[in-house]
Amino acid sequence: MESRIKTPGIIAARNKVDEEMPKTKPMMMYAIEGGIRMPVQAPEATKAHAYGFGYPSLTILSMVMRPIAAASAASEPEMQAKKPQPRMVAVQKPERNPPTVASATSKSFSENFTFKKLADLNDPWGSSFISDEELIITEKTGKIKIVNFISREVYEVEHNLNYFVHGQGGLLDIIYQDNYLWISYSENRGDWKTSTSIAKAELNKKNLDFKNIFQAEPPIESGYHFGSRLAIKDNYLFASAGERGGGMIAQDPTNHPGSIIRIYLDGSIPKDNPKFEGKSNWLPEIYQIGVRNPQGLTYSSFDGKIYASNHGAKGGDWFGEIKKGENYGWKILGWGGTNYSGSKIGPKWKPGFTKAIQYWVPSIAASAITIYKGKEFSEWNGHASVSYTHLRAHETSLHLVCRLLLEK
């Protein structure tokens, strides 16, 4: 599909209650002076695709590593005096058992750092390095911005996306490679219906001329669960498409919502996708089914695999591997969680379905992820960094990172 986007995006005028989305405030971007020059020496993984912001609003990898470093160096009273409070949760490698979450402080974080504000952002969602000095960022509310870390200049890039800001929808993830950009967004399909769509454009720092290469079908009237994160492996583009609050639609491979998509970078369809290898009733773009609202997706250069994070309902967030032709089970499985009403969904896992590497009950609101690769925190190499938001009643949300050691 190479349809040109013709109409500008709009922000929904009709307000619908979205009980799953806490209100967010404008975010500030910080860089460090001293200790680590940034982003010229940013971790290799971030140069291709920076950490996303996601649900409800999180920080970038190259940034989030450093607030954690500073927080770990501070005393406990100092940390408690500041809100929000960055902190690190790490997973220690067991000898035989799967990873479990435990608090830890690393010797790598003993150095003090000074932060300076670079930019104010309005509901940022995705980001990607387009050079060692520049980061391109989507704001869910409709703007695309480039931040220069050296000059501290922030400028807006015009674009032609037909987006629709409604609930959790708007401009979502963005990824850069070889002078091209791919973006996922909630596309206005008319009559209040939207889809998780993907568009591609050649990099132009003044005006981006996007063309659609994928639309999730069918379009749905809902402000819930768009996903959507992007990852590139070789000539393939992977994307997560949320089930839009439709529950069992994630078990229907004749619809895109609730699935992981794999297409070529130009939008064409690989002939070794599941549809062509025994799953004849699957849509040709679908690679895996049974996900709910996956807002993290990344490629690991350590093992060549794609990993995802996914929001459960009331409990049941998970981090796991994307596996061709398999099924993560939503909404047959509840992943350890329940409906928001408290009613049961289904078992945490059972044979016949993909088993996640890590589950969280209660939910942590797992969002953007990356497999860390860099020199600054060498002991993190090969670990999965999972951003998440811990919410407490009557308090500002706390933006955190969980570090998981992947079994080789």
C-alpha positions in Angstrom: 0.0 0.0 0.0 1.5 3.3 -1.1 -1.4 5.7 -0.4 -0.4 9.4 0.0 -1.7 11.1 3.1 -3.7 14.1 2.0 -5.4 15.7 5.0 -3.9 17.3 8.1 -4.4 15.7 11.5 -7.0 16.8 14.0 -7.4 16.6 17.7 -10.7 15.1 18.9 -13.1 17.8 20.0 -15.4 15.2 21.6 -14.1 14.2 25.1 -14.5 10.6 26.1 -13.6 9.3 29.6 -10.4 7.2 29.5 -10.1 5.6 32.9 -6.8 3.9 31.9 -5.0 7.1 31.1 -3.7 9.3 33.9 -3.3 13.0 33.1 0.2 13.9 31.9 2.2 17.1 32.2 4.7 18.7 29.8 8.0 16.8 30.1 11.5 18.3 30.4 14.5 16.8 28.7 17.8 16.8 30.5 21.4 16.3 29.5 24.5 15.7 31.7 27.4 18.0 32.1 30.6 16.2 33.1 31.0 12.5 33.6 29.4 11.5 30.3 29.2 13.5 27.1 25.9 13.1 25.6 24.7 12.0 23.1 27.9 11.6 21.1 28.9 8.7 23.4 25.3 7.6 23.9 24.8 3.8 24.0 24.9 2.3 20.6 21.4 1.0 20.9 20.1 4.5 21.4 21.7 5.9 18.3 19.5 3.8 16.1 16.3 4.2 18.1 16.1 6.2 21.3 13.9 5.1 24.2 10.3 6.0 23.7 8.0 7.8 26.1 4.8 5.9 25.9 2.1 5.3 28.5 1.4 7.6 30.1 4.6 9.5 29.5 8.1 8.3 30.0 11.7 9.2 29.3 14.3 8.5 26.6 16.9 5.7 27.1 19.9 7.9 26.8 18.3 10.3 29.3 16.8 7.7 31.6 20.0 5.9 32.2 21.5 9.0 33.6 18.8 10.1 36.0 19.0 6.6 37.5 22.7 7.1 37.8 22.3 10.3 39.7 19.5 9.0 41.9 21.6 5.9 42.8 24.4 8.1 43.9 22.2 10.2 46.2 21.4 9.3 49.7 18.0 7.8 50.6 16.7 11.0 52.4 17.7 13.1 49.4 15.8 10.8 47.1 12.7 10.8 49.2 12.7 14.6 49.3 12.3 14.7 45.5 9.3 13.7 43.5 9.2 12.1 41.0 12.0 9.9 42.2 14.0 7.9 39.6 15.3 4.7 40.8 16.6 1.4 39.5 15.2 -2.0 39.9 17.5 -4.8 38.7 17.3 -8.5 38.0 20.1 -10.6 39.3 21.0 -13.7 37.1 19.9 -16.9 38.8 21.8 -20.1 38.3 18.8 -22.1 36.9 15.6 -20.3 37.5 14.0 -17.5 35.4 14.7 -13.9 36.2 13.1 -12.3 39.2 12.9 -8.6 40.1 15.0 -7.3 43.0 16.3 -3.9 44.1 19.9 -3.3 43.5 22.5 -0.5 43.4 25.4 -0.8 40.9 29.0 0.4 41.5 28.7 2.0 38.0 26.4 4.6 39.6 28.7 6.0 42.2 29.6 9.0 40.1 27.8 12.3 40.6 26.2 14.0 37.6 24.8 17.5 36.9 21.7 17.8 34.8 20.7 20.7 32.6 17.3 21.2 31.0 17.3 21.0 27.2 13.7 21.2 26.2 10.1 21.3 27.3 8.0 18.7 25.6 4.2 18.3 25.4 3.2 14.6 25.8 6.2 13.1 24.0 5.8 9.5 22.8 8.6 8.2 20.5 12.1 9.3 19.6 15.0 8.3 17.5 18.5 9.6 16.9 19.0 11.0 13.4 22.6 12.0 14.2 25.0 12.0 17.2 23.7 15.4 18.0 20.0 15.3 17.1 17.0 13.5 18.3 13.7 13.5 16.5 10.6 13.2 18.8 6.9 12.7 18.4 4.5 14.5 20.6 1.2 12.6 20.9 -0.7 15.8 20.4 0.5 16.1 16.8 3.9 17.7 16.6 7.3 16.3 15.4 10.3 18.1 16.9 14.1 17.8 16.5 16.3 18.5 19.5 20.0 19.4 19.1 21.9 18.4 22.2 24.9 20.6 21.4 23.2 23.9 20.4 20.1 23.1 22.5 18.0 24.3 19.7 14.5 22.8 19.4 12.5 23.1 16.2 9.3 21.8 14.8 9.1 19.8 11.6 6.0 20.1 9.4 4.3 16.9 8.3 1.2 15.7 6.4 0.0 12.9 8.7 -3.8 12.5 8.9 -3.7 11.8 12.7 -6.5 11.9 15.2 -5.7 12.6 18.9 -8.3 10.6 20.9 -7.6 9.0 24.2 -4.4 7.1 23.9 -4.1 7.9 20.2 -2.1 10.5 18.3 1.4 10.5 17.0 3.1 7.4 18.4 6.5 5.9 17.7 9.2 7.0 15.3 12.3 5.3 14.1 15.2 6.4 11.8 17.5 4.5 9.5 19.5 5.4 6.4 17.9 8.8 5.9 14.4 7.5 6.2 11.8 7.7 9.0 9.0 5.4 9.9 6.2 6.6 12.2 3.2 4.9 13.8 0.1 6.9 14.6 -3.6 6.8 15.1 -5.0 7.6 11.7 -8.3 9.4 11.2 -10.4 7.0 9.1 -13.6 9.1 9.3 -16.7 8.9 11.5 -14.6 8.8 14.7 -12.9 5.7 13.6 -9.2 5.3 13.8 -6.5 2.7 13.1 -2.9 2.1 14.1 -1.2 3.0 10.9 2.5 3.3 9.8 3.9 5.8 7.3 7.3 6.3 5.8 9.2 9.5 4.7 12.6 10.5 3.5 14.2 12.7 6.2 13.7 16.4 5.7 14.2 18.6 8.7 11.7 21.2 7.5 8.8 19.2 6.0 8.1 15.5 6.1 6.1 14.0 3.2 4.8 10.7 4.7 3.2 7.9 2.7 1.2 5.1 4.4 2.7 1.6 4.2 0.3 -0.1 6.6 -3.2 0.4 8.1 -4.6 -1.9 10.8 -7.9 -3.2 9.7 -10.7 -2.7 10.6 -10.8 0.9 11.7 -12.4 1.1 15.2 -14.2 3.8 17.2 -12.1 3.7 20.4 -9.5 5.8 22.1 -7.9 2.7 23.7 -4.9 0.5 23.1 -3.2 1.5 19.8 0.1 0.0 20.8 2.4 1.0 19.1 6.1 0.6 18.9 8.4 0.0 15.9 11.6 -2.1 15.6 13.8 -2.8 12.6 15.7 -6.0 12.0 17.6 -6.3 8.7 15.1 -5.4 6.0 12.0 -6.0 8.2 9.9 -3.6 10.1 8.1 -5.0 13.2 5.2 -3.1 14.7 2.9 -3.7 17.6 -0.8 -3.1 17.1 -3.0 -2.9 20.2 -6.5 -4.6 20.4 -8.2 -1.2 20.8 -10.1 -2.4 23.9 -11.7 -5.2 21.8 -10.5 -8.1 24.0 -11.1 -11.3 21.9 -10.4 -9.5 18.7 -6.8 -10.3 19.5 -7.6 -14.0 18.9 -9.0 -13.2 15.4 -6.1 -13.3 12.9 -8.5 -12.0 10.2 -8.2 -8.6 12.0 -5.0 -6.7 12.7 -5.8 -5.3 16.2 -4.1 -7.3 19.0 -1.2 -8.5 16.9 2.5 -8.1 16.0 3.1 -7.0 12.4 6.0 -7.8 10.2 6.5 -6.1 6.8 9.4 -5.1 4.7 10.7 -1.5 5.1 8.9 -0.5 2.0 5.6 -1.9 3.2 5.6 -5.0 1.1 4.8 -8.4 2.7 7.4 -11.1 3.4 6.5 -14.4 1.8 7.7 -16.3 4.9 5.1 -14.7 7.2 2.8 -17.1 9.0 0.0 -16.8 6.4 2.2 -18.5 3.8 3.4 -21.2 6.2 0.3 -22.9 7.4 -1.7 -20.1 8.8 -3.8 -19.5 5.7 -6.6 -17.6 7.6 -4.1 -15.0 9.0 -3.8 -11.6 7.5 -0.5 -11.5 5.5 1.1 -8.8 7.7 0.5 -10.6 11.0 3.5 -12.3 12.7 2.0 -13.1 16.1 -1.4 -12.7 17.7 -2.9 -12.5 21.2 -1.4 -9.2 22.6 -3.4 -6.4 24.4 -1.6 -3.1 24.4 2.1 -3.6 23.6 4.0 -0.3 23.9 7.5 -1.7 23.9 9.2 -3.3 21.0 13.0 -3.7 20.3 15.6 -5.6 18.4 18.5 -7.3 20.3 21.8 -7.4 18.5 23.0 -9.9 21.1 20.7 -12.8 20.0 19.0 -11.4 16.9 15.5 -11.6 18.5 12.6 -9.1 18.8 11.3 -8.4 22.3 8.1 -6.7 23.5 6.5 -5.3 26.6 2.7 -5.4 27.0 0.1 -3.8 29.3 -2.1 -6.3 31.1 -5.4 -5.2 32.6 -5.5 -5.0 36.4 -2.2 -6.8 36.7 -0.5 -9.0 34.1 2.0 -6.7 32.4 4.8 -8.7 30.7 8.1 -8.6 28.9 8.7 -11.4 26.4 10.1 -12.6 23.1 8.1 -12.2 19.8 7.7 -15.6 18.2 6.6 -16.3 14.7 3.1 -17.8 14.3 2.5 -18.0 18.0 -0.2 -16.6 20.3 0.3 -14.7 23.6 -3.3 -15.6 24.6 -5.2 -12.4 25.2 -8.1 -12.5 26.2 -8.2 -16.2 26.9 -5.3 -15.7 29.3 -5.2 -13.0 31.9 -1.4 -13.1 32.5 -2.1 -13.1 36.3 -4.4 -10.0 36.2 -8.1 -9.4 36.3 -10.6 -7.1 34.6 -10.8 -3.6 36.2 -14.1 -4.6 37.8 -12.2 -7.4 39.6 -13.8 -10.2 37.6 -11.6 -13.0 36.4 -10.2 -13.2 32.9 -8.4 -16.5 32.6 -5.2 -18.3 33.8 -1.8 -16.6 33.8 -0.5 -19.1 31.2 -1.2 -22.5 29.9 0.4 -24.8 27.3 -0.3 -23.9 23.7 0.4 -20.2 24.3 3.6 -18.1 24.3 5.0 -17.7 27.8 6.5 -14.3 28.7 9.9 -14.0 30.2 8.6 -11.7 33.0 5.1 -11.0 34.4 4.2 -8.2 36.8 1.2 -8.4 39.2 0.2 -5.8 40.1 0.7 -3.9 36.8 3.7 -1.5 36.5 2.5 0.1 33.2 5.4 -1.3 31.2 6.2 0.8 28.2 9.3 1.4 25.9 12.1 -1.1 26.1 15.6 -1.6 24.7 18.4 -4.1 25.0 21.3 -2.1 26.3 24.6 -2.0 24.5 27.2 0.6 25.4 30.4 1.4 27.3 29.0 3.8 29.9 27.3 1.0 31.9 29.1 -2.0 30.6 27.5 -4.4 33.1 24.1 -3.6 31.6 25.2 -5.0 28.2 22.6 -7.6 27.0 20.1 -6.6 29.7 16.6 -5.4 28.8 15.8 -2.0 30.1 12.0 -1.7 30.6 10.6 1.8 31.3 7.5 1.8 33.4 5.3 4.2 35.5 4.4 3.5 39.1 1.3 5.3 40.1 0.3 6.2 43.6 -2.9 7.8 44.7 -2.7 11.6 45.0 1.0 11.6 43.9 2.9 12.4 40.8 3.7 9.4 38.7 7.2 7.9 39.3 9.2 7.2 36.1 11.3 4.1 36.6 13.3 1.6 34.7 13.5 -2.2 35.3 16.6 -4.0 34.2 16.1 -7.7 33.2 18.9 -10.1 32.4 18.0 -12.2 29.4 18.9 -15.8 29.6 21.3 -16.8 26.8 
